[in-house]
Amino acid sequence: MINKLEKKLKIKFYNKDLLLRALTHSSYKNENPTEDDNERLEFLGDAVIELLISNYLYDLGIKEEGELTKRRAQAVCEEALAIYAKHLGLSQFLRVGKGLDAANYRTNPTINADAFEAVFAAVYLDQGYEKVKEVFNNLIVPHLDEVKNIKDYKSTLQELVQTDRKNVVYELTNETGPSHNKRFTIVVKLEDKVLGTGTAGTKKEAEQRAAKEALKKVKKE
């Protein structure tokens, strides 16, 4: 399994256990306590991908910061990450708990997006920045046109309120569920006034849903 994925990534890992961990969902760890899941790698991979796309967009010569922010948000949102993961065929390599596998969680967009971030962290830790940049150019850059029309509610909301020199703030207000099936509730505020609330399986998606609800309110006002 690992060898097949390495071929797709065009990499030979020095530490194959690192890649295996990137593919391991917390539900698998719950059934196999000796295993490590990919949650810490996901955290790092999120930052790695954001740096790579930021560098890529900067090199394109885009002048407006608002456009840079919008393009980056589109490229790194959960929906976009799930698209990259699908092109890679990542779902076939995931290790998920038997209960989740039976419920078709293997193709769940959130699980695939998280694993995709974890794989980037694994590449970065195993082989460094230049190699992970090559992977970025192979796996993400060819699909940027496909994700550029994804609706980024957070950037749109920020653009609307910036005309008054104000900033919106996102706050996590609730977190429920087991580690393999978390639900996050986030509110978006403008000067302590709650504009919208969103709940989803990831904080990013919850923020987008909160921003979507806030946009409806802001536009009415």
C-alpha positions in Angstrom: 0.0 0.0 0.0 2.7 2.5 1.0 4.8 1.7 -2.1 1.9 2.5 -4.4 1.3 5.8 -2.7 5.0 6.6 -2.8 4.9 6.1 -6.6 2.0 8.5 -6.9 3.8 11.1 -4.8 7.1 10.4 -6.7 8.9 10.0 -3.4 10.8 7.3 -1.5 10.3 7.9 2.2 13.2 7.4 4.5 10.7 6.9 7.4 7.7 4.9 6.0 6.1 4.9 9.4 5.7 8.7 9.1 3.6 8.2 5.9 1.6 5.4 7.5 0.8 7.7 10.4 -0.4 10.4 8.0 -2.9 7.9 6.6 -4.2 6.8 10.0 -7.5 8.3 11.2 -8.2 8.5 14.9 -11.0 5.9 14.6 -8.3 3.4 13.6 -6.2 4.3 16.6 -9.2 3.8 18.8 -9.4 0.2 17.7 -5.6 -0.3 17.6 -4.2 1.6 20.7 -0.6 1.0 19.7 -1.0 3.1 16.6 -0.5 6.9 16.2 -3.2 8.9 14.3 -2.6 11.7 11.9 -4.0 14.6 14.0 -0.7 16.2 14.9 0.6 15.8 11.3 -2.7 17.4 10.1 -1.9 20.5 12.2 1.5 20.8 10.7 0.4 20.1 7.2 -2.2 22.8 7.3 0.6 25.4 7.9 2.9 23.8 5.3 0.3 24.0 2.5 -0.7 27.5 3.5 3.0 28.6 3.2 3.4 26.9 -0.2 0.3 28.4 -1.7 1.2 31.8 -0.2 4.6 31.6 -1.8 3.1 30.5 -5.1 0.6 33.3 -5.3 3.2 35.9 -4.3 5.4 34.7 -7.1 2.5 35.2 -9.5 2.8 38.9 -8.9 -0.7 39.5 -7.7 -0.6 43.0 -6.2 -3.9 43.3 -4.2 -3.7 41.8 -0.7 -7.4 41.1 -0.8 -7.1 39.0 -4.0 -4.1 37.1 -2.5 -6.1 36.4 0.7 -9.2 35.2 -1.3 -7.1 33.0 -3.7 -5.3 31.4 -0.8 -8.5 30.7 1.2 -10.0 29.1 -1.9 -7.0 26.9 -2.4 -6.7 25.6 1.2 -10.3 25.2 2.2 -11.6 21.8 3.1 -13.5 21.5 -0.2 -10.3 22.2 -2.2 -8.2 19.8 -0.1 -10.8 17.1 -0.7 -10.6 17.7 -4.4 -6.8 17.3 -4.4 -7.1 14.2 -2.3 -9.6 12.7 -4.8 -7.3 13.4 -7.7 -4.5 11.6 -5.8 -6.8 8.7 -5.0 -5.9 9.1 -1.4 -9.1 7.4 0.0 -7.9 3.9 -1.0 -4.9 4.3 1.3 -6.6 5.5 4.4 -6.7 3.5 7.6 -10.0 4.1 9.3 -11.9 2.2 12.0 -14.1 -0.7 10.9 -17.2 1.1 12.0 -16.4 4.1 10.0 -15.3 2.1 6.9 -18.7 0.3 7.0 -20.4 3.7 6.9 -18.4 4.8 3.9 -16.3 7.2 5.9 -13.3 6.4 3.8 -14.7 8.8 1.1 -15.7 11.4 3.7 -14.4 14.8 2.4 -13.3 15.9 5.8 -11.3 12.8 6.5 -9.7 13.0 3.1 -8.9 16.7 3.4 -7.3 16.1 6.9 -5.2 13.1 5.6 -4.1 15.2 2.6 -2.7 17.8 5.0 -1.1 15.1 7.1 0.7 13.6 4.0 2.2 17.1 3.3 3.5 17.2 6.8 5.0 13.8 6.5 6.8 14.8 3.2 8.0 18.0 4.9 9.4 16.2 8.0 10.9 13.3 6.0 12.5 15.2 3.1 12.3 19.0 3.7 10.9 22.1 2.1 12.2 21.7 -1.5 10.8 18.2 -1.8 7.4 19.1 -0.4 7.4 22.0 -2.8 7.8 19.6 -5.7 4.8 17.6 -4.4 2.8 20.8 -4.1 3.6 21.6 -7.8 2.5 18.1 -8.8 -0.6 17.6 -6.7 -2.0 21.1 -6.1 -0.9 23.5 -8.8 -2.5 21.6 -11.7 -5.9 21.8 -10.0 -5.9 25.4 -8.9 -8.2 26.5 -11.7 -10.6 23.8 -10.6 -10.9 25.3 -7.1 -10.7 29.0 -7.9 -14.5 29.4 -8.0 -15.1 27.8 -4.6 -17.1 30.3 -2.6 -14.9 31.8 0.1 -17.4 33.4 2.5 -14.8 34.5 5.0 -12.9 36.7 2.5 -16.1 38.1 1.2 -17.3 39.1 4.6 -14.0 40.7 5.5 -14.0 42.7 2.3 -17.5 44.1 3.2 -16.6 45.2 6.7 -13.1 46.6 5.8 -14.8 49.6 4.2 -15.5 50.7 7.7 -12.0 49.8 8.9 -13.4 47.0 11.0 -12.3 43.4 11.5 -14.3 40.3 12.2 -13.3 37.8 14.8 -14.0 34.0 14.9 -14.5 32.3 18.2 -14.9 28.6 19.0 -17.9 28.3 21.3 -18.5 24.6 21.5 -16.8 21.3 20.7 -18.7 18.0 20.9 -18.4 14.3 19.9 -15.6 11.7 20.0 -12.2 12.4 18.6 -13.0 10.6 15.3 -16.2 12.5 14.8 -15.9 16.0 16.3 -18.4 18.8 15.8 -17.2 22.4 16.1 -19.4 25.5 16.6 -17.9 28.9 15.8 -19.4 32.4 16.0 -18.2 35.3 13.9 -18.3 38.7 15.7 -18.0 42.3 14.6 -17.1 44.6 17.6 -18.6 42.0 20.0 -21.8 41.6 18.0 -22.5 38.1 16.8 -23.1 38.1 13.1 -23.3 34.4 12.4 -22.9 30.9 13.8 -21.6 27.8 12.0 -21.3 24.1 13.0 -19.3 21.5 11.1 -16.8 18.7 11.4 -13.8 21.0 11.1 -13.1 24.4 12.4 -12.4 25.8 8.9 -15.7 24.6 7.6 -17.5 25.9 10.7 -15.9 29.3 10.1 -17.1 29.3 6.5 -20.7 28.5 7.6 -20.6 31.2 10.2 -19.4 33.7 7.6 -22.1 32.6 5.2 -24.8 33.3 7.8 -23.1 36.6 8.7 -23.1 37.7 5.0 -26.9 37.4 4.8 -27.2 39.6 7.8 -24.7 42.2 6.7 -26.2 42.5 3.2 -29.7 43.0 4.7 -28.4 45.8 6.8 
